Amino acid sequence: MRNSSSLAIPFAGRSTADDVLSGVDLAGKTILITGCNSGIGFETMRALQAHGAHVIALARSEQSARDAIAGAGGSGTPVACDLGDLASVDAAIGKIHGLGRQLDAVIANAGVMGASQAEQLYGVEKQFWVLPAGQRSARLGA
Ligand SMILES: NC(=O)c1ccc[n+]([C@@H]2O[C@H](COP(=O)([O-])OP(=O)(O)OC[C@H]3O[C@@H](n4cnc5c(N)ncnc54)[C@H](OP(=O)(O)O)[C@@H]3O)[C@@H](O)[C@H]2O)c1
């Protein structure tokens, strides 16, 4: 039986992305992240870049993704993807497949929180549609 202490996670609420990646070399890795232009997604992308990963950075517009990559001071591939628009998701899938890069990880970060009213997309409440975009984000990496 494993000692429970061996399962302890050495990070807490104040740990940063750089703390988590300390000593981790991501050179040669390609990681896709949605919602790269803001908040947690931006900081995660920045830390991944800083530790050597090539990021495929998704935002609603390619310009927004490009600006985020530049703002993070690293390099990466900007891709437009509005997770509330299936045509945009399909276009992003096509672009990503066209890159010919094997993905090492997909971070389905983008989401909507605290929607003030029950707006619907494709007959589904918007927050639910965009947040479990993990399933479509998984398609992005398929
Ligand atoms: N911060 C928290 O305490 C907390 C707690 C629990 C869960 N979360 C989850 O963690 C994730 C990041 O949170 P955050 O605090 O960093 O939020 P945030 O700053 O509001 O970032 C959300 C990101 O998702 C993107 N996004 C929203 N709808 C989109 C759509 N239809 N298509 C493409 N991108 C879309 C936003 O793009 P735009 O800028 O273009 O809108 C933005 O880049 C979210 O999924 C959130 O639900 C956060």
Ligand as a Chemical Component Dictionary entry (heavy atoms), coordinates in Angstrom:
data_LIG
# 
_chem_comp.id                   LIG 
_chem_comp.type                 NON-POLYMER 
_chem_comp.pdbx_formal_charge   0 
_chem_comp.three_letter_code    LIG 
# 
loop_
_chem_comp_atom.comp_id 
_chem_comp_atom.atom_id 
_chem_comp_atom.alt_atom_id 
_chem_comp_atom.type_symbol 
_chem_comp_atom.charge 
_chem_comp_atom.model_Cartn_x 
_chem_comp_atom.model_Cartn_y 
_chem_comp_atom.model_Cartn_z 
_chem_comp_atom.pdbx_ordinal 
LIG N1  N1  N 0  -10.766 32.652 -12.012 1  
LIG C1  C1  C 0  -11.417 31.777 -11.238 2  
LIG O1  O1  O 0  -11.519 31.935 -9.998  3  
LIG C2  C2  C 0  -12.011 30.531 -11.837 4  
LIG C3  C3  C 0  -12.677 29.621 -11.006 5  
LIG C4  C4  C 0  -13.218 28.460 -11.564 6  
LIG C5  C5  C 0  -13.088 28.219 -12.913 7  
LIG N2  N2  N 1  -12.460 29.124 -13.696 8  
LIG C6  C6  C 0  -12.356 28.805 -15.116 9  
LIG O2  O2  O 0  -11.008 28.991 -15.543 10 
LIG C7  C7  C 0  -11.004 29.454 -16.879 11 
LIG C8  C8  C 0  -10.223 30.763 -16.987 12 
LIG O3  O3  O 0  -10.754 31.681 -16.071 13 
LIG P1  P1  P 0  -10.223 33.186 -15.977 14 
LIG O4  O4  O 0  -10.489 33.656 -14.601 15 
LIG O5  O5  O -1 -8.839  33.275 -16.535 16 
LIG O6  O6  O 0  -11.301 33.897 -16.930 17 
LIG P2  P2  P 0  -11.159 35.048 -18.039 18 
LIG O7  O7  O 0  -10.028 35.982 -17.743 19 
LIG O8  O8  O 0  -12.520 35.619 -18.182 20 
LIG O9  O9  O 0  -10.761 34.250 -19.346 21 
LIG C9  C9  C 0  -11.698 33.467 -20.037 22 
LIG C10 C10 C 0  -11.107 33.176 -21.387 23 
LIG O10 O10 O 0  -12.046 32.365 -22.101 24 
LIG C11 C11 C 0  -12.246 32.986 -23.365 25 
LIG N3  N3  N 0  -13.544 32.694 -23.929 26 
LIG C12 C12 C 0  -14.773 32.902 -23.373 27 
LIG N4  N4  N 0  -15.734 32.562 -24.237 28 
LIG C13 C13 C 0  -15.097 32.152 -25.365 29 
LIG C14 C14 C 0  -15.541 31.689 -26.615 30 
LIG N5  N5  N 0  -16.846 31.589 -26.931 31 
LIG N6  N6  N 0  -14.613 31.344 -27.544 32 
LIG C15 C15 C 0  -13.302 31.439 -27.276 33 
LIG N7  N7  N 0  -12.798 31.886 -26.110 34 
LIG C16 C16 C 0  -13.701 32.237 -25.165 35 
LIG C17 C17 C 0  -12.093 34.471 -23.117 36 
LIG O11 O11 O 0  -11.910 35.155 -24.336 37 
LIG P3  P3  P 0  -12.410 36.681 -24.473 38 
LIG O12 O12 O 0  -11.419 37.504 -23.713 39 
LIG O13 O13 O 0  -12.356 36.938 -25.942 40 
LIG O14 O14 O 0  -13.787 36.750 -23.910 41 
LIG C18 C18 C 0  -10.862 34.454 -22.218 42 
LIG O15 O15 O 0  -9.679  34.312 -22.961 43 
LIG C19 C19 C 0  -12.469 29.606 -17.311 44 
LIG O16 O16 O 0  -12.887 28.435 -17.998 45 
LIG C20 C20 C 0  -13.181 29.739 -15.988 46 
LIG O17 O17 O 0  -14.539 29.308 -16.083 47 
LIG C21 C21 C 0  -11.916 30.264 -13.202 48 
# 
loop_
_chem_comp_bond.comp_id 
_chem_comp_bond.atom_id_1 
_chem_comp_bond.atom_id_2 
_chem_comp_bond.value_order 
_chem_comp_bond.pdbx_ordinal 
LIG N1  C1  SING 1  
LIG C1  O1  DOUB 2  
LIG C1  C2  SING 3  
LIG C2  C3  SING 4  
LIG C2  C21 DOUB 5  
LIG C3  C4  DOUB 6  
LIG C4  C5  SING 7  
LIG C5  N2  DOUB 8  
LIG N2  C6  SING 9  
LIG N2  C21 SING 10 
LIG C6  O2  SING 11 
LIG C6  C20 SING 12 
LIG O2  C7  SING 13 
LIG C7  C8  SING 14 
LIG C7  C19 SING 15 
LIG C8  O3  SING 16 
LIG O3  P1  SING 17 
LIG P1  O4  DOUB 18 
LIG P1  O5  SING 19 
LIG P1  O6  SING 20 
LIG O6  P2  SING 21 
LIG P2  O7  DOUB 22 
LIG P2  O8  SING 23 
LIG P2  O9  SING 24 
LIG O9  C9  SING 25 
LIG C9  C10 SING 26 
LIG C10 O10 SING 27 
LIG C10 C18 SING 28 
LIG O10 C11 SING 29 
LIG C11 N3  SING 30 
LIG C11 C17 SING 31 
LIG N3  C12 SING 32 
LIG N3  C16 SING 33 
LIG C12 N4  DOUB 34 
LIG N4  C13 SING 35 
LIG C13 C14 SING 36 
LIG C13 C16 DOUB 37 
LIG C14 N5  SING 38 
LIG C14 N6  DOUB 39 
LIG N6  C15 SING 40 
LIG C15 N7  DOUB 41 
LIG N7  C16 SING 42 
LIG C17 O11 SING 43 
LIG C17 C18 SING 44 
LIG O11 P3  SING 45 
LIG P3  O12 DOUB 46 
LIG P3  O13 SING 47 
LIG P3  O14 SING 48 
LIG C18 O15 SING 49 
LIG C19 O16 SING 50 
LIG C19 C20 SING 51 
LIG C20 O17 SING 52 
# 
